[in-house]
Amino acid sequence: MNEFEQKIKSARRGYKRKLMGIVCGGLLLVTLLSLIYFTHSLRFQITPELAAERAAVTLSEGFGMVLADTAYIVGARATLRVVANGFITEDVRVDIGARQAETETNAPLMIDLRAAPMRVTISTTPSHAQTKWRVNGGVAAAGERFVQQLPVGETVIEVEHEFYRRETLRIHAQPGKEYTEHVQLTPVSGVLRLDSEPQGATVSVGGAQRGITPLELAAVGGVHQITVALPGFETITEDISLTNRAPTIERNYRLQAPSATMRIAVSPPGGMLRVNGALTAANTTLSLPTDDAHVVQYGKPGYVAQTQTVSLSANQTTTVQFALQEESGEVLIQSTPPANILLNGNPAGRTPQTFRLPTVPHRITLQRNGYRSVQRSVTPTAETTLLVDETLVTEAAARLAQARPWLQVAGVKMKLFNPNHQRRNRFTMGAPRSETGSRANEFERAVELNKPFYISVTEITEAQFAQYQPKPTPGGNQDHPARNVTWLSAAGFCNWLSAQAGLQPAYQIVDGKWRGFDANADGYRLPSEAEWEWLARVAGRAQTARFVWGDATTIPARSGNFADESAKGHAPKYIPRYTDHFAGVAPVASFVADPNGLYDMAGNVSEWVHDRYNLQPPAPGRVEENPFGGQHESEYENEYEYDAARAAHVVKGASFRSASITSLRSSFREGLATPRDDVGFRVARYLYGKPPQ
């Protein structure tokens, strides 16, 4: 390469360097201009003054620099870190845009530094884990040392241990400093005042003898072992704590005589053992003082109690034994009438009888068929013969005495009648042929009723019957008598009532068919014809009456629902000049009750009774007792081929269609096999069924 070419090449290199310089200078200028445009200045002010003197401020986040009290920040956000000795370092995040919108442009950013706490360490001599440290009056810690950081300012620290005087420190905490203190604890000074009964006992404190009682000793705080000893008495040892809250301790020791051992053995077991009046377990070993005699008692029901007074010798064992002798007494048991005796559940003969029995409680039961059993608890005594004298009452009388005069089941109200308490419980059913209106089927029969029975106060209503079998009369009113009911359905309702009351059913009905009748059952049944007629003619009356209201043929007002003037045109016959305001059936109990408190015994609807209808005259001279029909009860009970659904049963009482003297009389009877719209029923039951045994 010649010299000319070298000069050209060199000129080209110089040109490139100049061009690069111009480009770099331009870029630097642009960069500087950009930095100047995007740089924001932020003045700040640090408080308190001491913190400001010690503070060093840097940027922990973002671009820029800090000069004196101004931060130059490139961009919109940055974080200032402020560090000052004795103060807590703060990181302050700055949002330039938000600050310019919320504050004045020249207002400095206020940075308030918190003083760093002072670390305090305090120990004591002597050192105790139970030492309590209180800061400004409150319990702060417990332990051998106190190590905490305290806020700047004055703090009162109290050092407390129950065996030492309380110490108080006042500390002026400075930011970020450390403080160490050692406290010498001073023991509490106190007094021990010690005495004993009897006096003159030797007192030792911590094993060293200090004098005899009464004694007063100076002592320092702490636990002191006190020993009080006197010859002939048991030594007493006690640990006493003398504290700053109780610097004076007083004791008066009651010395006990040396103890001895008492072993107690008893026979028979199971009794009550008392030592000096206090209950003690039998067959036991006791440690007792020797200064007094001890009273030991042992007793058991049925045995003669024993008492022993026992004196004991020091450090010796004494055995006390009790062997009780059985104690008995006489018991004379008698009764009216004589009865069988059960003694503690075991047969023991018949009254009257005398027994010699242990003097413990015994259970005596007196039993006799047909009478209420009597049970008594007796405890014989050895001093006298104990008399048990009882008068037994029949079971029937006992049940009657306990019976309620009224009861109610399934809404049916019942009243109790006792023919034995009424006059003329023996009466004549039926009517003589000479009586006006009598019919040939009204046989005169001598009857005696002697069993208490309940009977419903009203005829069974539609609502009551619907609980067993819905709506016997379609469209009927709930308080009207249940009508169009077969005799067998009425008997079924009685069994349903018995089930509600938990009683023995009177009728045996299986799959809707008759299977028998139990005259001894206490469950519900239809009243017998004899019961019905006795209630309608005899009970509650001065003399036997033809009608429910008496013997007068003129019907008193409101006596019942009959075929009255309002039935004219609705019934074949009607009663002139009698008005009951019902052309047909009426709600039960719409009229006045009869002398027995029963409603509608005359009128409203006629009523099924239990008896089977028959035309067999009674045997001459025979008195029928509680009869249930024309046959003997044994035949009636076992007649399985009897078809109750087709057989005729007796219907008693007048109805709303009755208008003649014949049908209004209480002895009037009909035989009916099918239901009728003017026939209903009421129910009865015995207080008890079969005569109680």
C-alpha positions as CSV (number, residue, x, y, z in Angstrom):
1,M,0.0,0.0,0.0
2,N,1.4,3.4,-1.1
3,E,1.5,6.5,1.1
4,F,-1.6,8.0,-0.6
5,E,-3.7,5.0,0.2
6,Q,-2.5,5.0,3.8
7,K,-3.6,8.6,4.2
8,I,-7.0,7.9,2.7
9,K,-7.5,4.9,5.1
10,S,-6.4,7.0,8.1
11,A,-8.8,9.8,7.1
12,R,-11.6,7.2,7.0
13,R,-10.8,6.0,10.5
14,G,-10.7,9.5,11.9
15,Y,-14.1,10.2,10.3
16,K,-15.6,7.1,12.0
17,R,-14.2,8.1,15.4
18,K,-15.8,11.5,15.1
19,L,-19.1,10.0,14.0
20,M,-19.1,7.6,16.9
21,G,-18.3,10.4,19.3
22,I,-21.1,12.5,18.0
23,V,-23.6,9.5,18.4
24,C,-22.4,8.7,21.9
25,G,-22.6,12.3,23.0
26,G,-26.1,12.5,21.6
27,L,-27.1,9.4,23.5
28,L,-25.6,10.7,26.7
29,L,-27.4,14.0,26.3
30,V,-30.7,12.3,25.7
31,T,-30.1,10.1,28.8
32,L,-29.3,13.1,31.0
33,L,-32.3,15.0,29.7
34,S,-34.5,11.9,30.4
35,L,-33.2,11.5,33.9
36,I,-33.7,15.2,34.6
37,Y,-37.3,14.9,33.3
38,F,-38.2,11.7,35.3
39,T,-36.4,12.6,38.6
40,H,-38.5,13.9,41.5
41,S,-37.1,15.6,44.6
42,L,-38.6,14.7,48.0
43,R,-37.8,16.7,51.1
44,F,-38.2,14.8,54.4
45,Q,-38.1,15.7,58.1
46,I,-37.1,13.2,60.9
47,T,-38.4,13.4,64.4
48,P,-37.6,13.4,67.3
49,E,-34.7,15.8,67.2
50,L,-32.3,13.2,68.7
51,A,-33.2,10.7,66.0
52,A,-32.7,13.4,63.3
53,E,-29.2,14.0,64.6
54,R,-28.3,10.3,64.4
55,A,-30.2,9.3,61.2
56,A,-28.8,7.9,58.0
57,V,-31.2,7.8,55.1
58,T,-30.8,5.6,52.0
59,L,-33.0,4.2,49.2
60,S,-33.8,0.5,49.9
61,E,-36.0,0.2,46.9
62,G,-36.1,2.3,43.6
63,F,-33.5,4.5,41.8
64,G,-32.1,7.8,42.9
65,M,-30.0,9.2,45.7
66,V,-30.3,11.0,49.0
67,L,-28.5,14.3,49.7
68,A,-28.9,16.0,53.1
69,D,-32.7,16.2,53.8
70,T,-33.8,15.6,50.2
71,A,-34.2,12.3,48.2
72,Y,-33.9,12.4,44.4
73,I,-36.1,9.6,43.1
74,V,-36.2,8.4,39.5
75,G,-39.7,7.0,38.8
76,A,-43.0,7.1,40.7
77,R,-42.2,4.9,43.7
78,A,-39.4,4.3,46.1
79,T,-38.7,3.2,49.7
80,L,-36.6,5.2,52.2
81,R,-34.8,3.4,54.9
82,V,-34.1,5.5,58.0
83,V,-31.5,4.2,60.5
84,A,-30.7,6.0,63.8
85,N,-28.8,4.6,66.8
86,G,-31.2,4.0,69.7
87,F,-34.3,4.0,67.5
88,I,-36.2,1.4,65.5
89,T,-35.3,1.3,61.8
90,E,-38.2,2.5,59.6
91,D,-38.8,1.7,55.9
92,V,-41.0,4.4,54.4
93,R,-42.7,3.7,51.1
94,V,-43.3,6.7,48.9
95,D,-45.8,7.1,46.0
96,I,-44.8,10.3,44.2
97,G,-48.1,10.7,42.3
98,A,-50.3,10.1,45.3
99,R,-48.2,12.4,47.4
100,Q,-48.4,15.3,44.9
101,A,-52.2,14.9,44.7
102,E,-52.7,14.9,48.5
103,T,-50.2,17.3,49.9
104,E,-48.7,20.7,49.2
105,T,-45.7,20.5,46.8
106,N,-43.2,22.0,49.3
107,A,-44.4,20.2,52.4
108,P,-41.7,17.8,53.7
109,L,-42.4,14.1,54.4
110,M,-42.6,13.6,58.2
111,I,-40.8,10.5,59.5
112,D,-41.3,9.8,63.2
113,L,-38.9,7.2,64.6
114,R,-39.8,5.2,67.6
115,A,-37.3,4.9,70.4
116,A,-35.8,1.4,70.8
117,P,-36.6,-0.2,74.2
118,M,-33.9,-0.7,76.9
119,R,-33.0,-4.3,77.8
120,V,-33.0,-4.7,81.6
121,T,-31.5,-7.6,83.5
122,I,-31.9,-7.9,87.3
123,S,-30.7,-10.7,89.6
124,T,-30.9,-11.2,93.4
125,T,-28.9,-12.7,96.2
126,P,-30.0,-15.1,97.4
127,S,-31.6,-16.4,94.2
128,H,-35.1,-18.1,94.3
129,A,-37.3,-19.4,91.6
130,Q,-40.4,-18.2,93.5
131,T,-39.3,-14.5,93.4
132,K,-42.0,-12.3,91.9
133,W,-41.3,-9.3,89.8
134,R,-43.8,-6.5,89.5
135,V,-43.6,-3.7,86.8
136,N,-45.5,-0.5,87.7
137,G,-47.7,-2.4,90.2
138,G,-48.6,-5.4,88.1
139,V,-47.2,-8.9,88.2
140,A,-44.9,-9.3,85.2
141,A,-42.8,-12.4,85.9
142,A,-41.6,-15.0,88.4
143,G,-38.2,-16.5,88.5
144,E,-34.6,-16.2,89.6
145,R,-33.9,-13.3,87.2
146,F,-35.8,-10.5,85.6
147,V,-35.0,-9.9,81.9
148,Q,-37.3,-7.6,79.9
149,Q,-37.2,-4.7,77.4
150,L,-38.6,-1.5,78.9
151,P,-40.0,1.4,77.1
152,V,-38.2,4.8,77.3
153,G,-39.0,6.6,80.4
154,E,-39.3,5.8,84.1
155,T,-40.3,2.3,85.3
156,V,-40.9,1.1,88.8
157,I,-39.8,-2.5,89.4
158,E,-40.6,-4.3,92.7
159,V,-38.8,-7.5,93.8
160,E,-40.9,-9.6,96.2
161,H,-40.3,-13.0,97.9
162,E,-42.5,-14.0,100.9
163,F,-39.5,-14.6,103.1
164,Y,-37.7,-11.3,102.4
165,R,-38.5,-7.6,102.5
166,R,-39.9,-6.0,99.4
167,E,-37.3,-4.1,97.3
168,T,-38.2,-1.3,94.8
169,L,-36.1,-0.1,91.8
170,R,-36.8,3.0,89.8
171,I,-35.2,2.8,86.3
172,H,-35.0,5.6,83.7
173,A,-34.9,3.7,80.4
174,Q,-32.9,5.2,77.6
175,P,-33.3,4.3,73.9
176,G,-31.4,1.2,72.9
177,K,-29.4,0.9,76.1
178,E,-28.7,-2.1,78.3
179,Y,-29.2,-2.0,82.0
180,T,-27.9,-4.6,84.6
181,E,-28.7,-4.6,88.3
182,H,-28.1,-6.9,91.2
183,V,-30.3,-6.8,94.4
184,Q,-29.3,-8.0,97.8
185,L,-32.5,-9.4,99.5
186,T,-33.0,-8.8,103.3
187,P,-34.8,-11.5,105.3
188,V,-38.0,-10.6,107.1
189,S,-37.6,-10.2,110.8
190,G,-40.4,-11.9,112.8
191,V,-41.5,-13.4,116.1
192,L,-42.6,-17.0,117.1
193,R,-44.9,-17.1,120.1
194,L,-45.2,-20.7,121.2
195,D,-47.2,-22.3,124.1
196,S,-48.6,-25.7,125.0
197,E,-51.2,-27.4,127.2
198,P,-49.8,-28.5,129.6
199,Q,-47.0,-26.0,129.7
200,G,-43.3,-26.8,130.3
201,A,-42.7,-28.6,127.0
202,T,-39.3,-28.3,125.3
203,V,-39.3,-26.4,122.0
204,S,-36.7,-27.1,119.3
205,V,-36.4,-25.0,116.1
206,G,-34.7,-26.7,113.2
207,G,-33.4,-29.4,115.6
208,A,-31.9,-27.0,118.1
209,Q,-33.5,-26.6,121.5
210,R,-34.6,-23.0,122.1
211,G,-36.5,-23.2,125.5
212,I,-39.7,-24.4,127.1
213,T,-43.2,-23.2,126.7
214,P,-44.4,-20.5,126.9
215,L,-41.7,-19.1,124.7
216,E,-41.2,-16.1,122.4
217,L,-38.4,-16.3,119.8
218,A,-37.1,-13.9,117.2
219,A,-37.0,-15.5,113.7
220,V,-36.3,-14.6,110.1
221,G,-38.4,-15.3,107.1
222,G,-38.5,-18.9,106.0
223,V,-39.8,-22.4,106.9
224,H,-39.0,-23.4,110.5
225,Q,-39.5,-26.9,111.8
226,I,-41.0,-26.7,115.3
227,T,-40.8,-29.6,117.7
228,V,-42.7,-29.6,121.0
229,A,-41.9,-32.5,123.4
230,L,-43.0,-33.3,127.0
231,P,-42.4,-36.6,128.8
232,G,-45.6,-38.7,129.0
233,F,-47.1,-37.0,125.9
234,E,-46.9,-37.5,122.2
235,T,-44.3,-35.2,120.5
236,I,-45.7,-32.6,118.0
237,T,-43.8,-31.5,114.9
238,E,-44.9,-28.8,112.6
239,D,-43.4,-26.7,109.8
240,I,-44.2,-23.0,110.1
241,S,-43.8,-20.5,107.4
242,L,-42.8,-17.0,108.6
243,T,-43.5,-14.5,105.7
244,N,-43.6,-10.8,105.1
245,R,-47.4,-11.0,105.3
246,A,-47.4,-13.0,108.5
247,P,-44.2,-12.0,110.4
248,T,-45.7,-13.0,113.8
249,I,-46.8,-16.6,114.4
250,E,-48.7,-17.8,117.4
251,R,-49.3,-21.4,118.4
252,N,-50.8,-23.1,121.4
253,Y,-50.2,-26.9,121.2
254,R,-52.5,-29.3,123.0
255,L,-50.4,-32.2,123.8
256,Q,-52.0,-35.7,123.7
257,A,-51.2,-38.6,125.8
258,P,-49.4,-41.4,124.0
259,S,-51.7,-43.5,121.8
260,A,-52.4,-47.2,122.1
261,T,-54.0,-49.7,119.7
262,M,-57.5,-51.1,120.2
263,R,-58.6,-54.1,118.1
264,I,-62.4,-54.7,118.0
265,A,-63.9,-58.0,116.9
266,V,-67.7,-58.4,116.7
267,S,-70.2,-61.3,116.3
268,P,-72.6,-61.5,114.6
269,P,-71.4,-59.1,111.9
270,G,-73.6,-56.4,110.3
271,G,-74.4,-54.4,113.4
272,M,-73.5,-50.8,114.5
273,L,-70.2,-50.1,116.3
274,R,-69.6,-46.9,118.2
275,V,-66.4,-45.8,119.9
276,N,-66.9,-42.8,122.2
277,G,-70.2,-42.1,120.4
278,A,-68.8,-42.1,116.9
279,L,-69.8,-44.7,114.3
280,T,-66.8,-47.0,113.5
281,A,-66.4,-49.9,111.1
282,A,-66.7,-53.3,112.8
283,N,-63.7,-55.7,113.0
284,T,-61.3,-52.8,112.9
285,T,-58.1,-51.6,114.5
286,L,-58.0,-48.1,116.1
287,S,-55.2,-45.8,117.4
288,L,-56.5,-44.0,120.5
289,P,-55.1,-41.8,123.3
290,T,-54.5,-43.3,126.7
291,D,-55.5,-40.4,128.9
292,D,-59.2,-41.3,129.1
293,A,-61.3,-44.4,129.3
294,H,-63.1,-45.3,126.0
295,V,-66.7,-46.3,125.7
296,V,-67.3,-49.0,123.1
297,Q,-70.9,-50.0,122.1
298,Y,-72.1,-52.7,119.7
299,G,-75.7,-53.5,118.7
300,K,-77.7,-55.2,116.0
301,P,-81.4,-55.5,115.6
302,G,-82.6,-58.8,117.1
303,Y,-79.8,-59.0,119.6
304,V,-79.0,-57.6,123.1
305,A,-76.7,-54.6,122.7
306,Q,-73.5,-54.5,124.7
307,T,-71.3,-51.7,126.1
308,Q,-67.7,-51.9,127.3
309,T,-65.5,-49.3,129.0
310,V,-61.9,-49.8,128.0
311,S,-58.7,-48.1,129.4
312,L,-55.6,-48.3,127.3
313,S,-51.9,-48.4,128.1
314,A,-49.4,-46.5,126.1
315,N,-47.8,-48.3,123.2
316,Q,-49.8,-51.5,123.9
317,T,-52.5,-53.3,121.9
318,T,-55.8,-54.2,123.5
319,T,-58.4,-56.5,121.9
320,V,-62.1,-55.9,122.6
321,Q,-64.6,-58.6,121.7
322,F,-68.4,-58.6,121.4
323,A,-70.5,-61.7,121.1
324,L,-74.2,-60.6,121.1
325,Q,-77.0,-62.8,122.4
326,E,-80.2,-63.1,120.3
327,E,-83.1,-61.1,121.7
328,S,-86.7,-62.2,121.1
329,G,-90.2,-61.2,122.1
330,E,-93.8,-62.5,121.9
331,V,-96.3,-61.5,119.2
332,L,-100.0,-62.5,119.6
333,I,-101.8,-62.5,116.2
334,Q,-105.6,-62.7,116.1
335,S,-108.3,-61.6,113.7
336,T,-112.0,-61.5,113.1
337,P,-112.9,-63.7,111.3
338,P,-110.1,-66.2,111.7
339,A,-107.5,-66.0,108.9
340,N,-104.4,-67.7,107.6
341,I,-101.1,-66.2,108.7
342,L,-98.1,-65.6,106.4
343,L,-95.0,-64.7,108.5
344,N,-92.4,-63.0,106.3
345,G,-94.1,-64.6,103.3
346,N,-94.2,-68.2,104.8
347,P,-97.4,-70.0,105.9
348,A,-97.5,-70.0,109.7
349,G,-100.9,-71.4,110.7
350,R,-104.2,-69.8,111.5
351,T,-105.3,-67.0,113.9
352,P,-105.3,-66.8,116.9
353,Q,-101.6,-67.7,117.5
354,T,-98.7,-66.6,119.6
355,F,-95.1,-66.5,118.2
356,R,-91.7,-65.8,119.8
357,L,-89.7,-63.9,117.3
358,P,-86.4,-62.0,117.1
359,T,-86.7,-58.3,117.9
360,V,-86.4,-57.3,114.3
361,P,-89.1,-56.1,111.8
362,H,-91.4,-58.9,110.6
363,R,-94.0,-58.9,107.9
364,I,-97.3,-60.4,108.9
365,T,-100.0,-61.1,106.3
366,L,-103.6,-62.2,107.1
367,Q,-105.5,-64.0,104.3
368,R,-109.0,-65.4,104.0
369,N,-111.0,-66.2,100.9
370,G,-113.4,-63.5,100.0
371,Y,-111.7,-60.9,102.3
372,R,-109.2,-58.2,101.6
373,S,-105.8,-59.3,102.8
374,V,-104.1,-57.3,105.6
375,Q,-100.4,-56.7,105.9
376,R,-98.6,-55.3,108.9
377,S,-95.0,-54.8,109.9
378,V,-94.2,-55.4,113.5
379,T,-91.0,-55.3,115.6
380,P,-91.3,-57.4,118.8
381,T,-89.8,-56.3,122.1
382,A,-88.4,-58.3,125.0
383,E,-90.4,-56.4,127.6
384,T,-94.0,-57.1,126.6
385,T,-96.2,-59.2,124.3
386,L,-97.1,-57.3,121.1
387,L,-100.7,-57.7,120.0
388,V,-101.8,-57.8,116.3
389,D,-105.6,-57.7,116.2
390,E,-107.3,-57.1,112.9
391,T,-110.9,-57.1,111.6
392,L,-110.9,-58.3,108.0
393,V,-113.4,-56.8,105.6
394,T,-114.8,-58.6,102.6
395,E,-113.1,-57.9,99.3
396,A,-116.4,-56.7,97.9
397,A,-116.8,-54.2,100.8
398,A,-113.1,-53.1,100.4
399,R,-113.6,-52.5,96.7
400,L,-116.8,-50.7,97.3
401,A,-115.2,-48.4,99.9
402,Q,-112.5,-47.5,97.4
403,A,-114.7,-47.2,94.4
404,R,-115.3,-43.8,92.8
405,P,-118.9,-42.8,92.6
406,W,-118.4,-41.6,89.0
407,L,-116.0,-42.7,86.3
408,Q,-115.5,-41.9,82.6
409,V,-114.1,-44.0,79.7
410,A,-113.9,-42.9,76.1
411,G,-116.2,-40.0,76.9
412,V,-118.9,-42.2,78.5
413,K,-119.8,-41.0,82.0
414,M,-120.8,-43.8,84.4
415,K,-122.5,-43.7,87.9
416,L,-122.1,-46.3,90.6
417,F,-125.2,-48.0,92.2
418,N,-125.1,-50.4,95.1
419,P,-128.4,-52.2,95.4
420,N,-127.5,-53.5,98.9
421,H,-127.5,-49.8,100.1
422,Q,-130.8,-49.1,98.5
423,R,-134.1,-50.1,99.9
424,R,-135.8,-53.1,98.2
425,N,-132.9,-54.6,96.4
426,R,-135.3,-57.6,96.2
427,F,-138.3,-56.6,94.1
428,T,-140.8,-58.0,91.6
429,M,-140.2,-57.4,87.9
430,G,-143.0,-57.3,85.4
431,A,-146.6,-56.4,86.0
432,P,-149.8,-58.2,87.1
433,R,-152.3,-58.8,84.3
434,S,-154.7,-56.6,86.3
435,E,-152.5,-53.5,85.7
436,T,-153.8,-51.1,83.1
437,G,-151.8,-51.5,79.9
438,S,-150.0,-54.7,81.0
439,R,-149.1,-57.3,78.4
440,A,-148.9,-61.1,78.7
441,N,-145.1,-61.1,78.3
442,E,-144.5,-59.0,81.4
443,F,-144.1,-62.0,83.8
444,E,-143.9,-61.2,87.4
445,R,-140.5,-62.4,88.6
446,A,-138.9,-62.2,92.1
447,V,-135.4,-60.7,91.6
448,E,-132.6,-59.9,94.0
449,L,-129.7,-57.6,92.9
450,N,-126.8,-57.6,95.3
451,K,-123.7,-56.6,93.3
452,P,-122.6,-53.0,92.9
453,F,-122.6,-51.9,89.2
454,Y,-121.9,-48.8,87.1
455,I,-124.3,-47.6,84.4
456,S,-123.9,-44.9,81.8
457,V,-125.8,-41.7,82.7
458,T,-127.0,-41.2,79.1
459,E,-127.6,-43.4,76.1
460,I,-124.5,-44.0,74.0
461,T,-124.2,-41.2,71.4
462,E,-123.3,-41.2,67.8
463,A,-119.9,-39.6,68.6
464,Q,-119.1,-42.2,71.3
465,F,-120.1,-45.1,69.1
466,A,-118.2,-43.7,66.1
467,Q,-114.9,-44.3,68.0
468,Y,-115.7,-48.0,67.7
469,Q,-117.8,-48.2,64.5
470,P,-118.5,-45.1,62.3
471,K,-122.0,-43.6,61.8
472,P,-124.6,-46.2,62.7
473,T,-127.2,-43.7,61.5
474,P,-126.2,-41.9,58.3
475,G,-126.5,-38.2,58.8
476,G,-127.0,-38.4,62.5
477,N,-126.0,-35.7,64.9
478,Q,-123.0,-36.4,67.2
479,D,-125.0,-35.8,70.4
480,H,-128.0,-37.9,69.3
481,P,-128.3,-41.5,70.6
482,A,-126.6,-44.1,68.4
483,R,-129.5,-45.9,66.6
484,N,-129.9,-48.6,64.0
485,V,-127.4,-50.6,66.0
486,T,-127.6,-54.4,66.1
487,W,-127.6,-56.0,69.5
488,L,-124.3,-57.7,68.5
489,S,-122.7,-54.4,67.5
490,A,-123.8,-53.0,70.9
491,A,-122.1,-55.9,72.6
492,G,-119.0,-55.3,70.5
493,F,-118.9,-51.7,71.6
494,C,-119.0,-52.9,75.2
495,N,-115.9,-55.1,74.5
496,W,-114.2,-52.2,72.9
497,L,-114.8,-50.1,76.0
498,S,-113.4,-52.9,78.2
499,A,-110.2,-52.9,76.1
500,Q,-109.9,-49.1,76.6
501,A,-110.2,-49.5,80.4
502,G,-108.0,-52.7,80.6
503,L,-110.9,-54.8,81.9
504,Q,-111.9,-58.4,81.2
505,P,-114.4,-58.5,78.3
506,A,-117.9,-59.8,79.1
507,Y,-118.7,-61.0,75.6
508,Q,-116.8,-63.6,73.6
509,I,-117.1,-62.5,70.0
510,V,-114.8,-64.1,67.4
511,D,-114.8,-63.0,63.7
512,G,-118.0,-61.1,64.3
513,K,-119.8,-64.2,65.7
514,W,-121.2,-64.8,69.2
515,R,-119.2,-67.3,71.2
516,G,-120.5,-66.8,74.7
517,F,-120.9,-64.5,77.7
518,D,-119.0,-64.3,81.0
519,A,-121.3,-63.2,83.8
520,N,-118.3,-63.0,86.2
521,A,-116.4,-60.5,84.0
522,D,-115.8,-57.0,85.3
523,G,-115.8,-55.5,81.8
524,Y,-118.5,-53.4,80.1
525,R,-121.8,-55.1,79.0
526,L,-125.4,-54.2,78.3
527,P,-127.5,-53.8,81.5
528,S,-129.6,-56.7,82.4
529,E,-133.4,-56.4,82.1
530,A,-133.6,-56.7,85.9
531,E,-131.0,-53.9,86.4
532,W,-132.7,-51.6,83.9
533,E,-136.2,-52.1,85.5
534,W,-134.8,-51.8,89.0
535,L,-133.3,-48.4,88.1
536,A,-136.5,-47.2,86.3
537,R,-139.0,-48.3,88.9
538,V,-137.4,-48.9,92.3
539,A,-134.0,-47.2,92.9
540,G,-134.2,-43.8,94.5
541,R,-138.0,-44.0,94.9
542,A,-140.2,-44.3,98.0
543,Q,-142.2,-47.1,96.4
544,T,-142.2,-49.1,93.2
545,A,-143.5,-47.0,90.3
546,R,-145.2,-47.8,87.1
547,F,-143.5,-45.0,85.2
548,V,-140.1,-43.5,85.4
549,W,-141.6,-40.3,86.8
550,G,-144.0,-42.1,89.3
551,D,-147.5,-43.6,89.1
552,A,-149.4,-40.6,87.6
553,T,-150.7,-41.2,84.1
554,T,-150.3,-37.5,83.3
555,I,-146.8,-36.9,82.1
556,P,-145.0,-34.1,84.0
557,A,-143.5,-31.4,81.8
558,R,-140.0,-32.2,80.4
559,S,-140.1,-35.8,81.5
560,G,-138.9,-37.2,78.2
561,N,-139.1,-37.2,74.4
562,F,-142.3,-39.0,73.4
563,A,-144.8,-38.8,70.6
564,D,-146.1,-35.4,71.6
565,E,-148.2,-32.8,69.9
566,S,-145.3,-32.0,67.6
567,A,-145.4,-35.7,66.4
568,K,-148.9,-35.3,65.1
569,G,-148.9,-36.5,61.5
570,H,-145.5,-38.2,62.0
571,A,-146.5,-41.0,64.3
572,P,-149.5,-43.4,64.4
573,K,-150.5,-42.0,67.9
574,Y,-149.5,-38.9,69.9
575,I,-150.0,-37.7,73.4
576,P,-152.5,-34.8,73.5
577,R,-151.6,-31.7,75.5
578,Y,-147.9,-32.8,76.0
579,T,-145.2,-30.9,74.2
580,D,-141.5,-31.8,74.2
581,H,-140.6,-29.8,71.1
582,F,-139.0,-32.8,69.3
583,A,-140.9,-34.5,66.6
584,G,-138.1,-37.1,66.3
585,V,-135.0,-38.1,68.2
586,A,-133.4,-35.5,70.5
587,P,-129.9,-34.9,71.8
588,V,-129.2,-37.0,74.9
589,A,-129.8,-35.3,78.3
590,S,-132.2,-32.8,76.7
591,F,-134.8,-33.5,79.5
592,V,-134.7,-33.6,83.2
593,A,-132.9,-36.5,84.9
594,D,-134.8,-39.2,86.8
595,P,-134.4,-39.6,90.7
596,N,-131.2,-41.5,90.1
597,G,-129.6,-38.8,88.0
598,L,-130.0,-40.8,84.8
599,Y,-131.3,-39.3,81.5
600,D,-133.8,-40.6,79.0
601,M,-134.7,-43.8,80.9
602,A,-138.2,-42.9,79.5
603,G,-138.4,-41.6,75.9
604,N,-136.0,-40.5,73.2
605,V,-135.0,-44.1,72.1
606,S,-135.8,-47.5,73.5
607,E,-132.8,-49.5,74.7
608,W,-131.2,-52.9,74.1
609,V,-130.6,-54.8,77.3
610,H,-128.5,-57.9,77.7
611,D,-131.3,-60.5,78.1
612,R,-132.4,-62.9,75.4
613,Y,-136.2,-62.5,74.7
614,N,-138.3,-65.5,75.7
615,L,-141.8,-66.2,76.8
616,Q,-141.0,-68.8,79.4
617,P,-142.8,-68.1,82.7
618,P,-140.6,-68.1,85.9
619,A,-140.6,-71.0,88.3
620,P,-143.1,-70.4,91.1
621,G,-141.5,-69.3,94.4
622,R,-138.0,-68.8,92.8
623,V,-135.9,-65.7,93.6
624,E,-133.5,-65.0,90.8
625,E,-130.2,-63.5,91.9
626,N,-128.6,-61.0,89.5
627,P,-130.2,-62.7,86.5
628,F,-129.0,-62.2,82.9
629,G,-131.8,-63.9,80.9
630,G,-134.4,-66.6,80.7
631,Q,-131.8,-69.5,81.0
632,H,-129.3,-70.5,83.6
633,E,-126.0,-68.7,83.2
634,S,-124.0,-71.9,82.7
635,E,-126.2,-72.8,79.7
636,Y,-126.0,-69.3,78.3
637,E,-122.2,-69.2,78.7
638,N,-121.6,-72.4,76.7
639,E,-124.3,-72.2,74.1
640,Y,-121.9,-71.9,71.1
641,E,-124.6,-72.6,68.5
642,Y,-126.6,-69.6,69.7
643,D,-126.9,-67.1,66.8
644,A,-126.9,-63.6,68.5
645,A,-127.3,-61.9,65.1
646,R,-130.7,-63.5,64.6
647,A,-132.0,-64.1,68.1
648,A,-134.4,-61.7,69.7
649,H,-133.2,-59.7,72.7
650,V,-135.2,-57.6,75.1
651,V,-135.8,-53.9,74.4
652,K,-136.8,-51.7,77.3
653,G,-138.2,-48.2,77.7
654,A,-140.3,-45.8,75.6
655,S,-139.1,-43.9,72.6
656,F,-140.0,-40.7,70.7
657,R,-142.7,-42.8,69.0
658,S,-144.3,-44.0,72.2
659,A,-147.8,-42.5,73.1
660,S,-149.7,-45.3,74.9
661,I,-149.8,-46.1,78.6
662,T,-148.7,-49.6,77.7
663,S,-145.4,-48.5,76.1
664,L,-144.7,-45.7,78.6
665,R,-144.7,-48.1,81.6
666,S,-141.2,-49.2,82.9
667,S,-142.3,-52.9,82.8
668,F,-143.0,-52.7,79.1
669,R,-140.8,-55.1,77.1
670,E,-140.3,-56.1,73.5
671,G,-138.4,-58.8,71.7
672,L,-136.3,-57.5,68.7
673,A,-133.9,-59.3,66.5
674,T,-133.0,-56.5,64.0
675,P,-132.0,-52.9,64.5
676,R,-134.5,-50.1,64.5
677,D,-134.2,-46.3,64.2
678,D,-135.8,-45.7,67.6
679,V,-133.7,-48.2,69.5
680,G,-130.3,-47.4,71.0
681,F,-128.5,-48.6,74.2
682,R,-126.6,-47.7,77.3
683,V,-123.8,-49.7,79.0
684,A,-123.1,-51.1,82.4
685,R,-120.4,-53.0,84.2
686,Y,-119.9,-54.6,87.6
687,L,-117.6,-53.0,90.2
688,Y,-116.2,-56.5,90.4
689,G,-117.1,-59.6,88.4
690,K,-116.9,-62.9,90.2
691,P,-117.3,-62.4,93.9
692,P,-113.7,-61.6,95.2
693,Q,-111.8,-64.4,96.9
